[in-house]
Amino acid sequence: MRCPFCSAEDTQVVETRESDEGDVVRRRRRCTACDKRFTTYERIEIAMPAVVKKDGSRVEFDFAKLRGSMELALRKRPVSVEQVDTALDRIRDKLLATGAREVASARLGELVMRELKRLDKVAYVRFASVYKSFEDVDEFRQLLEGI
């Protein structure tokens, strides 16, 4: 670890502590060159798969965009923030469990629809009506009958 004060490469760990949740390690370090102390934090880096869009382009997975889409569908619906967070966690866990480096946007949309259907039927219909781009009323009616 390089010292942020003098850029020396030789630093020494003085103290190590884990967070209560066990997901972060805090280390106090001392530079052997300038004798100054600083703190570093270690966190697990989770590599989310890239999203392959319908046109074949690839974009970085954007958790904020996923949250925004769900929140838009759930706007003015009686669903708590905790329920949304839990649903987002389930989507993230399913994506990570596959181990795939890429995920089709259609698959991501299906995961979102499954979670919205579980949370709130109205939000599910809102999302599906935009996501599925229905050509006519009959297709939309079939979706409603499926609920």
PyMOL commands that set and color helices and strands:
alter all, ss='L'
color gray80, all
select helices_A, chain A and resi 63-73+81-98+105-119+121-131+137-146
alter helices_A, ss='H'
color red, helices_A
select strands_A, chain A and resi 11-18+24-31+37-43+50-52+58-59+102-104
alter strands_A, ss='S'
color yellow, strands_A
deselect
rebuild
show_as cartoon
